[in-house]
Amino acid sequence: MYAAIHADLEQDDPTPEQQDLLAGVDLVISTGCVGYVTDKTIARVAHGSRPWMAHFVLRMFSYDPVAASLAELGYQSVGVDGVFRQRRFASAEEQTQILEKLSSAGMDPEGLETDGWLYAQLYISRPAGAGTELATVMNAVSPGSVTSVTKLADPPQIGECH
C-alpha cells in the first residue's frame, strides 16, 4: 500500500485516519528535512508503529533536539561517521548565508560547503533494543569520509537485525 499524509505536524497531532496510516510505517527516511521541521513533527510520526528513522541532517542544523525528543519515546540515536553530499547551492547568496551559519556554529566548511555543495550527517534513530548492528555497518560504508551515494556500488551486506 502506498499513501501520503498531507498535514502540518508541527502544529497538530495526526488525525485518527493519519494515525492509521502512520501505524503501518516501518522506516522513515528524510534528507534535508530536520531543521526545517522540528522534533515536534518527528516525535508525532514516531508515536505510531515506532519506526526506525534515518535522517540526513544538513550540517548547519543540530540533531540534538530530535534525538532528545525521541529518547523520551524510548529511542536510541547514533550518528554515522562522515558526511554525505546533498545538493548544490541554489545561489551564491544561499552559499554565503550557510557558510556564515556554519562559521557561527564553529563548524569548518573548508573542502565541503566552500566547494559549492551542501553536506549532511546521517543519524539513525531506532526503538531501544532494536538491531544494534546497523550503525556499525553504516560506519563501515563511510568511515570518516565524504560520501556520495553513487560511490556505494557494493555496499556491505547487512546481517539479520535482532
N, C-alpha and C positions, 0 to 999 in steps of 0.2 A: 504494500500500500504506500502510496506517495501522497503527502498532504503538505499544505503550507499554513502557517499561522500568521495572520496579519494583526498585530496587536502592539500596543505601547506598554511593554512590560516594565518600563522604567516607572510608569505612573500607576498601573493597575495590575492586580493579580489576574492570572488567566481565568477565563470563564470556565464553567463546567465542561463545555464542548472542547475548549482548548486544552484543558487538563487531560481529557480523554486522549487527545492526540499526543500530548507530551508523555503520557504513560507508556506509549509504545516506542519511545526513543531509547536507543542503547548507547549512542555515541553522538556527541556534539563537537563539531569542528568549526572554529572561527578563525578567520585570518584578517587582521586589521580591525577587528570589532571592538576589543577591550580598549577602553579609553574613550570611545565614543558612546558606548553603552557602559553602564556601571555594574558593580556587584549586585545591585538590586535585580536587574534582568537575569543575570547568570544564576542567582540563587532561586529565582522563580522557576526557571527551567529545570534546575536540579531537583526541585521538590518532587517531581513526578516519579519516574522509574529509577531515579538516581543514576543517570547515565555517566559513562566515562566522558571526559572532556579533554580536548586538545585545542589549546588557544595559542595562536601565533600573535604575540603582542608586540606592536611596534615599540622600538627601544625607547621612545620618548615617554612611554606610559609605564606605570608600575602595575605589576600583577598582585601586589601585596593586599590591597583591599578585597580583591576577588578571592584570593587564597584564604584570607581570614573569614570571609563570609561563608565560603564552602566548608571550612574547618568546623564552623558552628553546626553544619549539617552532617558532620561525620566524614568529610572528605579529607584526603591527603593530597597535597600538590607537590610537584617536583619540577624544577627547571631542567631542560635538556641542554647540554653543553653546546656552544656555538651559536651562530646567528644564521638566519635564513633570509635571502634576498626576496623582497616582496614585489616592488614595482618601482618604476622611475618616478621622479618627482614630476608633478603636473606642470610646474613652472619654476622659474628661478626664485620667485617670491616665496613659494612654498618651501623650497630648499633652505632659503635663508632663515625663515621662521623656525624650521625644525632644527637647523644647526644651532640657532640661538637657544632653543629649548633644551637641546642635549647638553650644550655647554653649561647652561644654568644649573642643570641637574648633575654636573660633574662627570658627564659621560664623554668619552673621546670619540668623535665621529670620523677621525682620520682613517682613510682607506676604506671607509664604508659609505656613510651618507655624503661625505665630501666628494665621492666619485659619482654622485647622481642617482643613487638608489636608496629607497627606504629599506631598512632591515628590521627583522623581528626576532624575538626569542620565543622558543616553544615551551609551553608549560602543560604538563599532563596533570589532570586532577581526576581522582578516582575515589569511589567509596572505600573507606578504610577496610583493609583486609583483602581487597580485590587485586589479584595478579601483580605482584611486586616486580616482575621481571621486565616490564615494558620500558621503564626509564633506563635500565641498563642496556637494553637492546638499542634504544634510541641514541644513547650516548655513543654506542659502538658505530652507529651510522655517521655521526658527526662529532668526533672527539675534538672539541675546542676549535672548530674551524668555521669558515664561512661556507654555507651550504646552499646550493641551488638544487631544487628538486630534480632538474634534468641531469644532475650528476649522479643520481641514485639509480643507476641502471640495474644493479644487482644488490638490492637491499638484503640484509641478513634475514634468515628465516626466523620467525617468531615462534617459540615453542608454546606448549599448552599453558594457558594462564589459569591460575587457581583462584 
